[in-house]
Structures are given as structure tokens and as C-alpha cells.
Amino acid sequence: MLTENLVNKLLVKNFLTLIFACFLFLFLNGQNVNISEGNVFDGEPYIAVNPQNSKHILVAWMGWVPYNYIAIKTRVSFDGGQTWSNTAFIPHENSADQSADPSMDFDTDGNVFLAYIDYSKVLDTGFVYVRKSVDGGLSWGAPVKVIDASSDGEHRPIDRPWMSIDRSGGIYDGAIYIT
């Protein structure tokens, strides 16, 4: 017959084995993945998940590009983050500009919209642009200038243009709002 002391030792051993197995499972199945792969600077990331398909994930961030400038970079996953596309670089409208502060949203048709700032290094001009992707974020259309910071000298520089798209089904469905 088992003594009470031996039973307690077996319970503790089984409990610790269970805790170790849970930790091992989480460690092997819940790893973070460095999708930016940056060597110098990657910052201010933004993530968007398609409301019609939660396995469709898009990430945008400010990333260092050789020759001393920062650009917007994006990557997309269609399998819940198991695999990622190659990094897409969003080109500047003026090659001497910097980019910052991406934000994204999906419309009801599954198109992705990306808002970001392009500005001069001396912060005397800046614009908020929006680009559209019809292939889920693999490529981006031409930029549309939606805010010109140089037209309002008291509010320079622009910072973090947040974007949201109306998916209510109402009369403003599809409207893009940028603050």
C-alpha cells in the first residue's frame, strides 16, 4: 500500500511534468517571428487583420534603407503568420524624403489601404499619402496625397495619420477617414 508521503511525491512529480509539458508546447508552438529582418532600425509597426479572413495579416513599419533614409516597408501573410511575403518597399515621391507612421485598414471588398507620411529631412514640408492594394498587400498602387502639411504652417510636422474605413453597410460604407 502506498503511504501518504509517497502519494504526495507522485502528485508533485506528475504536476511538475504537466507544467513542463505545457511550457514545452507553448515554447515550440508560440514563437515570435522577426518579420522585419532589419539590421539598423525598424520602428513604429502597424498590424492589420482582414475582418473577413483572420489568417490574412498585414504588417507595415518604418525601416532603415541604405544611404541614410527611412522608408515604409510591408509584409503580408495569408496563413495566419506561418509564412510571410518578401518585404515590399514603398517608394518616396521625392527621393530625398523620409517616410513615417504607417497605418492600414481593409475595406469590405478585401482591399487594403495604407496611409503614411512622406516629409523632407528639414521638416519644412510633408504630406500624408494613401495607397491601395488590390492583391492583399503584395503590391501597392499609386499614392494619393490627402494632407499637405505645408499648407498649414502652424501644424507642422504631421505625426501619425490614423486611418479607418467605414464597413458599416450604411450610406458612408467605404469612406476612408484619416486624422
C-alpha positions as CSV (number, residue, x, y, z in Angstrom):
1,M,0.0,0.0,0.0
2,L,1.2,3.5,-0.8
3,T,1.9,5.8,2.0
4,E,0.5,9.3,2.1
5,N,4.0,10.7,1.7
6,L,4.7,8.7,-1.5
7,V,1.3,9.7,-2.9
8,N,2.2,13.4,-2.4
9,K,5.6,12.9,-4.1
10,L,3.9,11.3,-7.1
11,L,1.3,14.1,-7.3
12,V,4.0,16.7,-7.2
13,K,6.1,14.9,-9.8
14,N,3.1,14.5,-12.1
15,F,2.2,18.1,-11.6
16,L,5.7,19.3,-12.5
17,T,5.8,17.0,-15.5
18,L,2.5,18.5,-16.7
19,I,3.8,22.1,-16.2
20,F,7.0,21.3,-18.1
21,A,5.0,19.7,-21.0
22,C,2.7,22.8,-21.2
23,F,5.8,25.1,-21.2
24,L,7.4,23.0,-23.9
25,F,4.3,23.0,-26.0
26,L,4.0,26.8,-25.8
27,F,7.7,27.3,-26.5
28,L,7.6,25.2,-29.6
29,N,4.3,26.5,-30.9
30,G,4.2,30.1,-29.9
31,Q,7.5,31.6,-31.1
32,N,7.8,35.2,-32.0
33,V,8.9,35.7,-35.6
34,N,11.1,38.7,-36.6
35,I,9.5,39.6,-39.9
36,S,11.2,42.9,-40.3
37,E,14.7,41.4,-40.5
38,G,16.2,44.9,-40.1
39,N,19.8,45.4,-39.3
40,V,19.8,49.1,-38.1
41,F,16.3,50.5,-37.4
42,D,12.8,49.1,-37.7
43,G,10.1,51.0,-35.7
44,E,6.6,52.0,-35.2
45,P,5.0,48.8,-36.6
46,Y,1.3,48.6,-37.5
47,I,-0.6,45.4,-38.0
48,A,-3.9,44.9,-39.8
49,V,-6.0,41.8,-39.9
50,N,-8.6,41.3,-42.6
51,P,-12.0,41.2,-40.9
52,Q,-13.3,38.7,-43.4
53,N,-10.3,36.4,-43.1
54,S,-8.4,36.3,-39.9
55,K,-5.5,34.4,-41.5
56,H,-4.8,37.4,-43.8
57,I,-2.4,39.6,-41.8
58,L,-0.5,42.7,-43.0
59,V,2.3,44.5,-41.2
60,A,3.9,47.9,-42.1
61,W,6.7,49.7,-40.4
62,M,9.3,52.4,-40.7
63,G,12.6,50.7,-41.8
64,W,16.1,51.9,-42.4
65,V,17.2,51.7,-46.0
66,P,20.9,52.1,-47.0
67,Y,22.1,55.6,-47.9
68,N,20.6,57.2,-44.8
69,Y,16.8,57.3,-45.2
70,I,13.7,55.7,-43.7
71,A,11.0,54.1,-45.8
72,I,7.8,52.3,-45.2
73,K,8.1,48.5,-45.6
74,T,5.3,45.9,-45.6
75,R,4.9,42.2,-45.5
76,V,1.8,40.0,-45.7
77,S,0.7,36.6,-44.6
78,F,-2.2,34.7,-45.9
79,D,-1.8,31.7,-43.5
80,G,-2.1,33.3,-40.1
81,G,1.6,34.2,-39.8
82,Q,3.1,30.8,-40.6
83,T,4.8,32.3,-43.8
84,W,5.4,35.8,-44.9
85,S,5.8,37.5,-48.3
86,N,9.0,39.3,-49.3
87,T,9.4,42.8,-47.9
88,A,7.8,45.5,-50.1
89,F,9.3,48.9,-50.0
90,I,7.0,51.9,-50.5
91,P,8.9,54.4,-52.7
92,H,9.1,58.1,-51.8
93,E,7.5,60.8,-54.0
94,N,10.7,62.8,-53.6
95,S,13.9,60.7,-53.3
96,A,15.3,63.0,-50.7
97,D,12.3,62.5,-48.4
98,Q,11.8,60.3,-45.3
99,S,8.7,58.2,-44.5
100,A,7.0,57.6,-41.2
101,D,4.0,56.4,-39.3
102,P,2.1,53.8,-41.4
103,S,-1.5,52.8,-40.6
104,M,-3.7,50.4,-42.6
105,D,-7.2,49.2,-42.9
106,F,-9.3,46.8,-45.0
107,D,-12.5,47.7,-46.9
108,T,-15.5,45.4,-47.3
109,D,-14.1,44.1,-50.6
110,G,-10.8,42.9,-49.0
111,N,-8.7,45.8,-50.5
112,V,-6.1,47.1,-48.2
113,F,-5.3,50.8,-47.8
114,L,-2.0,52.2,-46.4
115,A,-1.6,55.7,-45.0
116,Y,1.8,57.2,-44.2
117,I,3.8,60.4,-44.1
118,D,6.4,61.5,-46.6
119,Y,8.4,64.5,-45.4
120,S,11.6,66.4,-46.0
121,K,14.5,65.9,-43.7
122,V,14.3,69.5,-42.5
123,L,10.6,69.1,-41.7
124,D,9.5,72.1,-43.8
125,T,7.2,70.1,-46.0
126,G,5.3,66.9,-45.5
127,F,2.3,65.0,-47.0
128,V,0.1,62.2,-45.9
129,Y,-0.4,59.7,-48.7
130,V,-2.8,56.8,-49.1
131,R,-2.1,53.8,-51.4
132,K,-4.4,50.9,-52.3
133,S,-3.6,47.2,-52.7
134,V,-6.0,45.0,-54.6
135,D,-3.9,41.9,-54.1
136,G,-4.0,41.7,-50.3
137,G,-0.8,43.8,-49.7
138,L,1.6,42.1,-52.1
139,S,1.8,45.3,-54.2
140,W,0.7,48.9,-53.9
141,G,-1.0,51.3,-56.3
142,A,0.0,54.9,-56.9
143,P,-0.1,57.3,-54.0
144,V,-2.9,59.8,-53.4
145,K,-2.0,62.9,-51.5
146,V,-4.6,63.5,-48.8
147,I,-3.0,66.0,-46.5
148,D,-0.5,68.8,-47.3
149,A,1.3,70.0,-44.1
150,S,3.0,72.9,-45.9
151,S,-0.5,74.5,-46.4
152,D,-0.9,75.0,-42.7
153,G,2.4,76.2,-41.2
154,E,1.1,76.1,-37.6
155,H,0.6,72.4,-37.6
156,R,3.9,71.1,-38.9
157,P,5.2,68.4,-38.7
158,I,2.5,65.9,-39.2
159,D,2.5,62.9,-36.9
160,R,0.8,59.5,-37.0
161,P,-2.0,59.7,-39.5
162,W,-4.6,57.2,-38.1
163,M,-6.9,55.7,-40.7
164,S,-10.2,53.8,-40.5
165,I,-12.6,52.6,-43.2
166,D,-16.3,52.6,-42.7
167,R,-17.6,49.0,-43.1
168,S,-21.0,49.6,-41.6
169,G,-23.0,48.9,-44.7
170,G,-24.6,52.4,-44.3
171,I,-24.5,55.4,-46.6
172,Y,-20.9,56.1,-45.8
173,D,-19.7,52.5,-46.3
174,G,-16.3,52.5,-47.9
175,A,-15.5,56.1,-46.7
176,I,-11.8,56.4,-45.6
177,Y,-11.2,58.6,-42.5
178,I,-7.8,60.0,-41.7
179,T,-6.9,62.1,-38.6
